[in-house]
Amino acid sequence: MMPLVLYGCPRVLRISGMVHESLLKQQIFRFVYENEDALTAVAEGQIAGTNQDKRFGKAEIEGVYDGKQPIVQFYWDGIGIAPSSAYFGFYYAPDDKPALMDNVDGVFYPKDADTWEFSDGFGNSGTTIRIVPHWFYYKMWF
């Protein structure tokens, strides 16, 4: 009986992690759908420098990240312990183009019309998905 428990435990943890990730993604999509207008006002205020709030509901407003385009990034949740962790959130992109977490340089690999995988070239990778125009979900793992 002992080997069954030892061999079964990682599989149970993996399935549990996948369910947790799926729930986080659903929460983020629902949150953006339900609050799109208010979130857009907050994000545009962040870019203009007229809104310095640190939270909007459950989401932590991480602020404006400059790069090829400015984005306003919101942190939702994370799982794991570095160097094996993942972060989840969403961001506002005024020009409606996907960006990497923290707007760092990297490479995008389109999966379909609204989904991209990316890598920053330093072992950090992720996925970004368009939720609605100008709003994107991200999952970044290290």
C-alpha positions as CSV (number, residue, x, y, z in Angstrom):
1,M,0.0,0.0,0.0
2,M,2.8,2.4,0.8
3,P,4.2,2.6,-2.8
4,L,0.7,3.3,-4.2
5,V,0.5,6.4,-1.9
6,L,4.0,7.5,-2.8
7,Y,3.5,7.1,-6.5
8,G,-0.1,8.5,-6.4
9,C,0.7,11.7,-4.4
10,P,2.6,13.6,-7.2
11,R,-0.2,12.9,-9.6
12,V,-2.8,14.1,-7.2
13,L,-0.8,17.3,-6.5
14,R,-0.4,17.9,-10.3
15,I,-4.1,17.5,-10.9
16,S,-4.9,19.7,-8.0
17,G,-2.5,22.4,-9.3
18,M,-4.1,22.2,-12.8
19,V,-7.6,22.7,-11.2
20,H,-6.3,25.6,-9.1
21,E,-4.8,27.3,-12.3
22,S,-8.0,26.8,-14.2
23,L,-10.0,28.4,-11.3
24,L,-7.6,31.3,-11.2
25,K,-8.0,31.9,-14.9
26,Q,-11.8,31.8,-14.7
27,Q,-11.7,34.2,-11.8
28,I,-9.6,36.7,-13.7
29,F,-11.7,36.5,-16.9
30,R,-14.9,37.0,-14.9
31,F,-13.4,39.9,-12.9
32,V,-12.3,41.7,-16.1
33,Y,-15.7,41.0,-17.8
34,E,-17.7,42.3,-14.8
35,N,-15.4,45.4,-14.2
36,E,-14.1,46.3,-17.6
37,D,-15.3,50.0,-17.6
38,A,-14.0,50.7,-14.1
39,L,-10.8,48.9,-14.7
40,T,-10.2,50.8,-17.9
41,A,-10.7,54.1,-16.0
42,V,-8.2,52.9,-13.4
43,A,-5.7,51.8,-16.0
44,E,-6.0,55.1,-18.0
45,G,-5.6,57.0,-14.7
46,Q,-2.4,55.0,-13.9
47,I,-1.0,55.9,-17.4
48,A,-1.9,59.6,-17.0
49,G,-0.5,59.7,-13.5
50,T,-3.8,60.7,-12.0
51,N,-4.5,57.4,-10.2
52,Q,-2.1,56.0,-7.7
53,D,-4.3,53.3,-6.2
54,K,-2.6,50.1,-5.2
55,R,-5.6,47.8,-5.3
56,F,-8.8,47.3,-7.3
57,G,-10.9,44.6,-5.6
58,K,-8.8,41.5,-5.2
59,A,-6.3,42.7,-7.8
60,E,-3.1,44.4,-6.8
61,I,-2.3,47.2,-9.2
62,E,1.4,46.8,-10.0
63,G,1.6,50.0,-12.0
64,V,2.6,51.2,-15.4
65,Y,5.4,49.3,-17.2
66,D,7.0,51.1,-20.1
67,G,8.4,49.4,-23.1
68,K,7.4,49.2,-26.7
69,Q,4.0,50.2,-25.4
70,P,3.0,51.1,-21.9
71,I,0.9,48.5,-20.0
72,V,-0.8,48.6,-16.7
73,Q,-0.3,45.3,-14.9
74,F,-2.5,43.8,-12.2
75,Y,-1.4,40.8,-10.0
76,W,-4.0,38.3,-9.1
77,D,-2.3,35.3,-7.4
78,G,0.7,33.0,-7.5
79,I,1.6,29.4,-6.7
80,G,4.8,27.6,-5.9
81,I,8.1,28.6,-4.5
82,A,10.9,30.0,-6.6
83,P,12.5,28.7,-8.7
84,S,9.4,26.7,-9.5
85,S,6.6,29.2,-9.3
86,A,3.8,30.8,-11.4
87,Y,2.2,34.2,-11.3
88,F,-1.3,35.0,-12.6
89,G,-2.8,38.3,-13.5
90,F,-4.0,40.6,-16.2
91,Y,-3.0,43.8,-17.9
92,Y,-4.3,46.7,-19.9
93,A,-2.7,47.5,-23.2
94,P,-3.9,50.7,-24.8
95,D,-2.9,49.7,-28.3
96,D,-4.5,46.2,-27.8
97,K,-1.2,44.3,-28.5
98,P,0.1,41.5,-26.2
99,A,3.1,42.2,-23.9
100,L,5.3,40.1,-21.6
101,M,4.9,40.3,-17.9
102,D,6.5,43.5,-16.6
103,N,6.8,44.5,-20.3
104,V,10.3,43.1,-20.6
105,D,11.8,42.2,-23.9
106,G,11.2,38.7,-25.3
107,V,9.8,36.6,-28.0
108,F,6.1,35.8,-28.7
109,Y,4.9,32.6,-30.3
110,P,1.3,32.9,-31.5
111,K,-0.9,29.9,-30.7
112,D,-4.1,31.3,-32.2
113,A,-5.7,34.7,-32.8
114,D,-6.0,35.5,-29.1
115,T,-3.3,33.4,-27.4
116,W,0.5,33.8,-27.3
117,E,3.3,32.0,-25.5
118,F,6.4,34.0,-24.7
119,S,9.9,33.7,-23.4
120,D,12.2,36.4,-22.1
121,G,15.3,34.4,-23.0
122,F,16.4,33.9,-19.3
123,G,14.3,30.8,-18.5
124,N,11.1,32.7,-17.8
125,S,8.1,31.8,-19.9
126,G,4.4,32.4,-20.0
127,T,1.1,32.6,-21.8
128,T,-1.0,35.6,-22.5
129,I,-4.6,35.5,-23.7
130,R,-6.8,38.4,-24.9
131,I,-9.9,38.6,-22.6
132,V,-11.6,41.5,-24.3
133,P,-10.1,44.3,-26.5
134,H,-7.2,46.0,-24.6
135,W,-7.3,43.4,-21.7
136,F,-5.1,40.4,-21.5
137,Y,-4.7,37.5,-19.0
138,Y,-1.1,36.4,-18.2
139,K,0.5,33.4,-16.6
140,M,4.2,33.6,-16.1
141,W,6.4,30.8,-14.7
142,F,9.9,30.7,-13.6
